[in-house]
Amino acid sequence: MTATAEKLDATEARIATLTAPAGGWADAARADALARLRAMGLPGRRDEYWKFTRPDLLTQADTPAAAVFHADETPIFADTDALRIVFDDGVFNADASDALALDHVKIERLVEAQADIHWAKGVYGVLETAGQTPVERPLAALNTAFATDGVLIHVTGKAQRPITLEYNHGDEGSDAILHHVVKLDAGAELTILENGPAAARFNKVMEVDVADGAAFHHIRAQGRDHERLAATHIFARLGTESTFKSFTLTVNGRLTRNDCVIELTGDDAIAHVAGACVGDGDFHHDDTVFVTHDAERCESRQVFKKVLRNGAVGVFQGKILVKEGAQKTDGYQISQSLLLDEDSQFLAKPELEIYADDVACSHGSTSGAIDEDALFYLRSRGVPAPIATDLLTLAFLAEAVEEIEDEGLRDVLVARLEGWLERHRG
C-alpha cells in the first residue's frame, strides 16, 4: 500500500468515529470541509509542516490514552472580572457558566444557532478555508466538519468586560472538538481569555473576523494537565486600521500544536502573536504561524520564547508573506529558546517571502544555554542556584510576556508562571 493510500485510509478511519451535527446554516460549510478533508487526508510526518511534530497522536481513530487530571489550583482567570463560559470535556455547562449576555455583544452556542440565515454563515469555515492556502491544515478542516459545540460571538461595540472560555476536563478519555466564531463590527473591541485542560485530546478552531477600526485581544493559558494532547487553530482576517493581538502561555502538555493564520487585508492593520512556554520532560510544543500582508502600511510581530529541560522539545515554524502591492510593510519575527540541559532541543523554521520592494521585514532565531555570568552574579550575592535560574528564566521570557497590553492580566500570568517554576525546581 502506498503512503498516500495509507494516509487516506487513516483519514476514513478517523472520520468513521465522528458524527457531524446536521441541520441549519452550517450544513454547507461542514459538507465542504469534509470533502476537503477527504481530498487532502489527515497530516503525516512526510508533510512539510509536520516534519518536526508527530501528528499520529492527534489523528488516530482510537480513543486517546487516558489523561488523568488532578485540579490542584484554581483556574487562572478565576479572579478576573469577566463573563464566564464553561465547557466540560467539550460540552457547554450552562450551570457553571454566566448568562450569555453582555452589552454590545451577542453570544450563542454553535449547536443552538439554527436559523437558515445567520451572521456566522459568512465566517464559519470561511476563514478556515482561506487559511488552507498555501499550507494545508487538515485538522482544522476536520474541526469545521465535526465540531459539536462552541460559541458564536458578535461584537457591535466596546465590550466592558472580557469573556473567559474555561475548559474543564473530567473524563480521562475525552476527545473534544470545539469551534468558536468571533465577528467584530467596525470600531468594536473585545478581549477573550482561554484556559483549562479541556480534554484528553482537544481539537479547537477559532475564526476571528476583525472589521475596520476594531480591536481583538486574546490571552490563552495552556497548563494544569501534563497528559493533554491538543491541536488548536486561530484564523484571523483584519480590516483597515484594525488590531489583533494574541498571547499564549503554555506550561504543561504532552503534545501541543498551536497554529495561527492571520491575513491583513486592510491598510494600516496591526497583528501581534506571541507565546511563552516552559517544558519539562515528556513535553512537545509546536507553534506554527503564517502571517500574510495583503495591504499597505501594516505591522506584524511574532515573538516566541521557549524554556526547555529534561528532554523537552520546542518547535517554531513562522512565516511572513508579503504580497505584491503590500508596500510599507513592517514585519518582525523572533523565536528563541533557553535550553537548561543538553537533552532538550529546539527546532525552528523561520521564513520570509516578499513580493513588495518597500518593506522592513526581519526574522531571527537563537538557541542557547543559561547565561553563566548572570547566574554567577546572582549566586555571588547570595541567591540560591534554583532561584537564580528561575529569575533568569523569567527575564528571558519577558519580551514575549510584555506583548500583553493589560498590566493586570500580565501580572496574573507571570504569577502563575512563577508558581510553576517554583514547583518544578530541580
Disulfide bonds with the S-S distance in Angstrom:
none
